[in-house]
Amino acid sequence: MIYNRLGKTNLEVSRLGFGTMRLPTKANNADIDKVEASKMLKYAIENGVNIIDTAYPYHSQGLDGNGESEKFLGEFLTENTLRDEIILQTKSPSWAIEEKGDFERYLTEQLEKLQTDHIDIYLLHSLTVPDWEKVKGLDVLDFLDDVLSDGRVKHVGFSSHIEVDYFIEILDEYPKWEVAMTQMNYLDEYYQSGIMGLDYLKEIGIGSMIMEPLRGGRLVQNIPNDIENLWNQAETKRTPVEWALQYLWNRDDVDCVFSGMTSLEQVKQNIEIASRIDTISENDQELIREVARTYRTYLGNRCTRCGYCMPCPHGVDIINCFTEYNIAHMMDNPKASAMQYFSLIDEDSRADCCVDCGECIPFCTQMINIPEELEKVYEYFGDEFDHF
């Protein structure tokens, strides 16, 4: 296994982290297959993975529930006497915080579920701009100061799916941030905070952690023929998993890549890839960019996010509705973006709130029939998140 220093934390972390959002399950998303999941975690730790990520809602029935991932992980680490062998990371459910006492209440509950007296890395989970303003108004920075001082948390940071300007703004507001988790893969260089966010993290010495390196598995499943043909032109032959992971590990601004693995086979495969040095040539880097360009030809509509259609007089977040729809359509699976569509776009701003007034149509530089396309978005994602 290859290890990197995680920014200001000075922690040496395996460059492959174990994400516990997609553990194998039985009857439903909350019913973790504990036997199989335990085999996976044991193998990962025995073979060099030293950082495990979880969160309050992981493996719940819905997006916002009290999930089973933390509870399972706490039981596993205690029963196998492995707590001191790993760097444990979990997240505060920012969207659920309504009053100051909620910060303490959730942390206490999470410590109990994880059966530990401290969290090595504690993140504010999936910060949106409204959630950041809300928790800031509830003195979240004082809370973070306190838990760092009393030792229940060793290092703090946040995860987010926001645009780079807001991402940098949050980073600049608190000098004790040490890590940040963002979404990144070869399709997402200019999506959300993207490569500009990674550049800034490196500039200020904040540890960078990556989520969704395989785009929910879509970069390695059901590969279109034209994408396969491009990969076959590479100077060095690699599997789709190798292309996705090595793309990230070839960057000098990526410290740790988390993979939400669902089988022991995937764990073994990812660890093998993470344990060897593989430099991607200039020609093959250009090939990756060509693959990304080809994937983008599968977009659902021609929206360029220019913003001329905004603001919608009825509050519809047209740009982000189209963004998540286009990404999911490009990957040929609603699941690719359904979680972000339902968690990051307010209920009153989703596609089904369009009243077909048509006021946006004259402003679209791409001549898109926006109400008609929003209806397609609604039909694609549905009314609620049920994509587990």
C-alpha positions in Angstrom: 0.0 0.0 0.0 1.2 3.5 -0.8 0.6 6.2 1.9 0.3 10.0 1.7 0.5 12.8 4.2 -3.0 14.2 4.8 -2.4 17.9 4.7 -2.1 19.7 8.0 -3.1 16.7 10.0 0.3 15.1 9.4 -1.5 11.7 9.4 -0.1 9.1 7.0 -3.1 7.7 5.2 -3.4 4.9 2.7 -4.2 6.5 -0.6 -7.2 4.1 -0.8 -9.8 4.7 1.9 -12.7 2.4 2.7 -16.1 4.1 2.3 -18.9 2.4 4.1 -21.9 3.9 2.3 -22.3 0.9 -0.1 -21.6 -2.2 2.1 -23.3 -5.4 0.9 -26.9 -5.7 2.1 -29.6 -8.3 2.3 -33.3 -7.4 2.3 -32.9 -3.6 2.1 -30.3 -0.8 2.3 -30.5 -0.8 6.2 -29.9 -4.6 6.4 -26.1 -4.9 6.1 -24.7 -8.3 5.4 -22.4 -8.2 8.4 -20.6 -11.4 7.7 -19.5 -10.4 4.2 -18.9 -6.7 5.2 -16.7 -7.9 8.1 -14.6 -10.0 5.7 -14.1 -7.0 3.4 -13.0 -4.7 6.3 -10.7 -7.3 7.8 -9.0 -7.9 4.4 -8.7 -4.2 3.8 -7.1 -3.4 7.1 -4.7 -6.5 7.0 -3.6 -5.3 3.5 -2.8 -1.7 4.4 -6.0 0.4 4.3 -5.8 2.5 7.4 -8.7 5.0 7.0 -12.4 4.2 7.1 -15.2 6.7 6.4 -18.8 6.5 7.5 -21.6 8.9 8.3 -24.8 9.3 10.3 -27.2 8.4 7.5 -25.3 5.7 5.7 -27.3 2.5 5.3 -30.6 3.9 6.3 -33.9 3.4 4.5 -33.9 7.0 3.2 -31.4 9.9 2.7 -31.9 11.5 6.1 -32.4 8.6 8.5 -30.3 7.2 11.3 -28.2 4.7 9.4 -26.7 1.3 10.4 -23.2 1.9 9.0 -21.8 3.6 12.2 -23.4 1.0 14.4 -22.0 -1.9 12.4 -18.6 -0.3 12.1 -18.5 0.2 15.9 -19.3 -3.4 16.5 -16.8 -4.7 14.0 -13.9 -2.6 15.4 -14.7 -3.5 19.0 -15.2 -7.2 18.4 -11.9 -7.4 16.4 -9.9 -5.1 18.6 -9.1 -2.9 15.6 -10.1 0.6 16.7 -6.5 1.7 17.3 -5.4 0.3 14.0 -7.4 2.7 11.8 -8.1 6.4 11.3 -11.9 6.7 11.9 -13.8 9.3 10.0 -17.5 10.2 10.3 -19.7 13.2 9.7 -22.1 15.5 11.4 -25.5 15.6 9.6 -25.5 19.3 8.8 -28.9 19.3 7.2 -30.5 18.0 10.4 -29.1 20.6 12.7 -31.8 22.9 13.9 -30.5 24.2 17.2 -27.1 24.5 18.9 -27.6 21.5 21.1 -28.0 19.3 18.1 -24.3 19.4 17.4 -23.5 17.8 20.7 -26.5 15.4 20.6 -25.5 13.9 17.3 -21.8 13.6 18.2 -22.6 11.9 21.5 -24.9 9.5 19.6 -22.2 8.8 17.0 -19.5 8.1 19.6 -21.9 5.6 21.2 -22.7 3.9 17.9 -19.0 3.7 17.0 -18.1 2.5 20.5 -15.2 4.9 20.8 -14.3 7.9 22.9 -13.0 10.0 20.0 -13.3 10.5 16.3 -10.1 10.9 14.4 -11.6 13.1 11.6 -15.0 14.7 12.0 -16.6 16.3 8.9 -19.6 18.6 8.5 -21.4 16.4 6.0 -22.4 17.5 2.5 -22.4 21.2 3.2 -24.6 23.3 1.0 -24.5 27.1 1.1 -27.8 27.4 3.0 -26.7 24.7 5.5 -23.4 26.4 6.0 -25.1 29.7 6.8 -27.5 27.9 9.1 -24.9 26.0 11.1 -22.6 29.0 11.2 -25.4 31.0 12.7 -25.8 28.3 15.3 -22.1 28.7 16.3 -20.8 25.6 14.7 -17.2 26.9 14.8 -17.4 27.3 18.6 -18.6 23.7 18.8 -15.7 22.5 16.7 -13.3 24.5 18.9 -14.8 22.8 22.0 -14.6 19.2 20.6 -11.0 19.7 19.4 -10.1 21.0 22.9 -11.7 18.2 24.8 -10.2 15.5 22.6 -13.4 13.9 21.3 -12.4 15.0 17.8 -8.8 15.1 16.6 -9.2 16.8 13.2 -12.0 18.7 11.6 -13.1 19.3 8.0 -16.2 19.2 5.8 -17.5 17.4 2.7 -19.4 19.3 0.0 -20.9 19.2 -3.4 -20.8 23.0 -4.0 -19.3 25.3 -6.6 -15.7 26.4 -6.2 -16.4 30.0 -5.1 -18.5 28.9 -2.2 -16.1 26.0 -1.4 -13.2 28.5 -1.1 -15.3 30.9 0.9 -16.0 28.2 3.5 -12.4 27.2 3.7 -11.3 30.8 4.3 -13.7 31.2 7.2 -12.1 28.8 9.7 -8.4 28.5 10.3 -8.7 25.1 11.9 -10.0 23.2 8.9 -7.5 20.4 8.2 -9.3 18.2 5.6 -12.0 18.5 2.9 -13.8 15.9 0.9 -15.0 16.6 -2.6 -16.3 14.7 -5.5 -13.8 14.1 -8.3 -13.2 11.8 -11.2 -12.2 12.3 -14.8 -15.7 13.4 -15.8 -16.0 16.0 -12.9 -13.0 18.2 -13.4 -15.2 21.3 -13.9 -18.2 20.0 -11.9 -18.8 21.3 -8.4 -15.5 22.5 -6.9 -13.5 20.3 -9.3 -9.8 20.8 -10.1 -9.9 24.4 -9.0 -10.9 23.3 -5.5 -8.2 20.7 -5.4 -5.6 23.4 -6.5 -6.7 25.6 -3.6 -6.6 22.8 -1.1 -3.0 22.1 -2.0 -2.1 25.8 -1.9 -3.3 26.2 1.7 -2.2 22.8 2.9 -5.6 21.3 3.5 -5.8 17.5 3.2 -7.8 16.5 0.1 -10.0 13.4 0.1 -12.0 12.3 -2.9 -15.4 10.7 -3.1 -17.2 9.1 -6.1 -14.0 8.2 -8.0 -16.0 5.7 -10.1 -19.1 7.9 -10.3 -21.2 5.4 -8.3 -19.7 2.6 -10.3 -20.9 3.9 -13.6 -17.4 4.5 -15.0 -16.7 0.8 -14.7 -20.1 -0.8 -15.6 -21.8 -1.3 -18.9 -19.0 0.5 -20.8 -20.3 1.8 -24.2 -18.7 0.4 -27.3 -17.2 3.7 -28.4 -15.6 4.2 -25.0 -14.2 0.6 -25.1 -12.7 1.4 -28.5 -11.0 4.5 -27.1 -9.5 2.6 -24.2 -8.2 0.0 -26.6 -6.1 2.7 -28.2 -4.1 3.3 -25.0 -0.3 3.0 -24.8 -0.7 1.1 -21.6 -3.7 -1.3 -21.3 -5.8 -0.8 -18.1 -9.1 -1.9 -16.8 -11.8 0.8 -16.4 -11.3 0.7 -12.6 -7.5 1.2 -13.1 -8.2 4.2 -15.4 -10.5 5.9 -12.9 -8.3 5.3 -9.8 -4.9 6.0 -11.4 -6.2 9.2 -13.0 -6.7 10.5 -9.4 -3.5 9.0 -7.9 -1.5 10.6 -10.7 -2.5 14.0 -9.4 -0.3 15.6 -6.8 -3.3 17.4 -5.2 -5.1 14.2 -4.1 -4.2 12.6 -0.8 -6.8 9.9 -0.3 -9.4 8.4 -2.6 -12.5 6.7 -0.9 -14.2 3.9 -2.6 -17.6 2.6 -1.5 -16.8 -1.1 -2.1 -19.6 -3.7 -2.1 -17.7 -7.0 -2.3 -14.5 -8.7 -1.2 -13.5 -9.0 -4.9 -13.7 -5.2 -5.3 -11.6 -4.7 -2.1 -8.9 -7.0 -3.4 -8.9 -5.4 -6.8 -8.7 -1.8 -5.5 -6.0 -2.7 -3.0 -3.9 -4.3 -5.7 -4.2 -1.2 -7.8 -3.5 1.1 -4.9 -0.3 -0.8 -4.0 1.6 -0.2 -7.2 3.0 2.9 -8.9 1.5 3.5 -12.3 2.4 6.7 -14.2 0.0 7.7 -16.9 1.8 8.9 -20.1 0.9 12.3 -21.7 -0.7 10.4 -24.6 -2.9 8.4 -22.3 -3.8 11.5 -20.3 -5.1 12.9 -23.5 -7.0 9.7 -24.1 -8.7 10.1 -20.7 -9.8 13.6 -21.8 -11.2 12.1 -25.1 -13.1 9.5 -23.1 -14.6 12.2 -20.9 -15.6 14.2 -24.0 -17.3 11.2 -25.5 -19.2 10.5 -22.4 -20.5 14.1 -22.5 -22.1 13.4 -25.9 -24.7 11.3 -24.0 -26.1 14.4 -22.2 -29.8 14.7 -21.9 -30.0 18.3 -23.2 -27.7 21.1 -24.3 -27.7 23.2 -21.1 -24.4 25.0 -20.7 -25.2 26.5 -17.2 -24.9 30.0 -18.5 -27.6 31.1 -15.9 -29.5 33.5 -18.2 -32.7 31.6 -17.3 -32.3 32.3 -13.6 -33.8 33.2 -11.3 -37.0 31.4 -12.0 -40.0 33.4 -10.8 -41.3 30.3 -9.2 -38.1 29.2 -7.5 -37.1 26.3 -9.7 -33.3 25.6 -9.6 -33.2 25.1 -13.4 -29.4 24.9 -13.7 -28.9 22.3 -11.1 -31.9 20.3 -12.1 -30.5 20.1 -15.6 -27.0 19.4 -14.3 -28.0 16.3 -12.3 -30.3 15.1 -15.1 -27.5 15.5 -17.7 -25.0 13.6 -15.6 -27.4 10.8 -14.8 -28.5 10.6 -18.4 -24.8 10.6 -19.5 -24.2 7.6 -17.3 -27.4 5.9 -18.3 -28.7 5.5 -14.8 -30.8 7.7 -12.5 -28.9 6.4 -9.5 -25.8 8.2 -10.7 -27.2 11.6 -9.6 -30.5 10.8 -7.8 -29.0 11.2 -4.4 -27.6 14.6 -5.2 -30.7 15.7 -7.0 -32.9 15.0 -3.9 -30.4 16.0 -1.2 -28.8 19.1 -2.7 -31.8 20.7 -4.5 -34.5 21.9 -2.1 -37.9 20.3 -2.4 -39.4 23.6 -3.5 -36.8 24.0 -6.3 -37.0 20.7 -8.1 -38.3 20.1 -11.6 -41.8 19.3 -10.6 -42.3 22.8 -9.3 -42.2 24.2 -12.8 -45.6 25.7 -13.7 -44.9 26.0 -17.4 -45.1 29.8 -17.4 -42.5 30.0 -20.2 -40.8 33.1 -18.9 -37.4 31.4 -19.1 -37.6 30.3 -22.7 -36.6 33.5 -24.5 -33.4 33.8 -22.3 -32.0 30.3 -23.1 -28.9 30.7 -25.3 -29.2 27.1 -26.4 -32.9 27.5 -27.4 -34.0 24.8 -25.0 -37.7 24.4 -24.2 -37.0 24.6 -20.5 -40.4 23.6 -19.2 -40.5 20.7 -21.5 -37.0 19.6 -20.4 -37.9 20.0 -16.7 -40.8 17.7 -17.2 -38.3 15.1 -18.5 -36.2 15.7 -15.4 -39.2 15.0 -13.2 -40.1 11.9 -15.1 -36.5 10.7 -14.9 -36.0 11.1 -11.1 -39.6 10.9 -9.8 -41.1 12.4 -6.6 -38.7 11.0 -4.0 -35.4 9.2 -3.5 -36.0 5.5 -3.8 -32.9 4.6 -5.8 -31.1 2.4 -3.3 
